[in-house]
Amino acid sequence: MTGQHSDTVEQERAAESVPPAQSASATASRKIEVGTAAFVRTNCALFAAGFATFALLYCVQPLMPLFSETFHVNAAGASLALSLTTGLLAVSLLVAGVLSETWGRKPMMVAALFLSAALTALSAVLPHWHTFLMTRAVMGIALSGLPAVAMAYVGEEMDARSLGTAMGLYVGGTGLGGMAGRLLTGVMTDLWGWRAAVMTMAVLAALSAVVLSRCLPASRHFVRRPPHFAPLARTYAVQLRDRMLPWLFAEGFLLMGAFVTVYNYVGYRLVAPPFSLSQTKIGLIFAVYLCGIFSSAWIGSLSGWLGRQKLLPATLGLMLLGTVLTRASSLPVIIVGIAVLTVGFFGSHSVASAWVGARAPVGKAQASSMYLFAYYAGSSVVGSLGGVFWSAGGWSGVTWMTGSLLVVAIVIALRLRATA
């Protein structure tokens, strides 16, 4: 068994360093296609990685009202449990892609996920609010080795006709992780406390890291390079001068900022009268994430038929509709609104992220990093800003802010449609 494992490791290391084929047709023939065993293995691995990423990031989201009560911090202060993680994740993503050029796509993703699981386990046993925040912040740096690299891996290894489906399935994994992070955390908090809930998320992430390590094929279209940060800056400059990429980056900021703000503060509304829901019931509402799981893969494949330029305004319109519905005084209508918002968000993210990979002719990892920098910056900046609007205007203030952001996002999407 040991010899077989060593052979496998050596084969994967060798495969990571294989230069691209000289013939374009030969290169294309080695791309991973829908219907193959490699496609199934790859998407199982990436689904698990997406699951763990969002479970670790967002397991603290339903706990924010509890943090406010326990540690005597306001809504904006409690949001730092998420905003610090996503903020440092956003900044770290700018260099994570270039480091993966040296370390390899798969090794970096696996290491990032194992380390993030360990830091989450540590945060669950730390006694003080500030040390908990510090661990969450460091986890944002560690986790940066996964999202941008995963997108670059998909862009490099997947056949063009399979790209939308693969990205949709990866985003679907993030949907399941987001749902599990919120739902399980809520249920376990009512039963055994929030520390046990966070520790459970750490264990699930470690198991996902094992799946990623065992199932993800080694890169075949990756060329190992030393880290050069000057060329990285030039690559970013080229991408920022592109006529479409900066607008796609802006879409990531806006759609994620609006989405995470609704999820951050809807719990404050639902634990208060007239709803007075428990953590378990609030967690169960987040089962609407299942809508995001199924819609992301479907919309991802649909983009190859209808075109990204048509789908993006439509999915952003769904987000706006869902936001408006959450203003209702009826709990069932609010739940429907959250579901519609979730479908629109995962559809928008699936379309926009695949569009970035397809648009960038070179530096796909860097383009993915820039998109995700904007994406998680939206989560951090807008997510915390929403606490100010909540304190000033309640739920009406939150939805006016997020609705305005989504109107801007739709205008940008229409501009992208005209430019494409």
Summary of the structure (lengths in Angstrom):
residues: 420
radius of gyration: 20.6
end to end distance: 53.0
largest distance: 66.8
contacts: 1625
relative contact order: 0.15
helix: 84%
strand: 0%
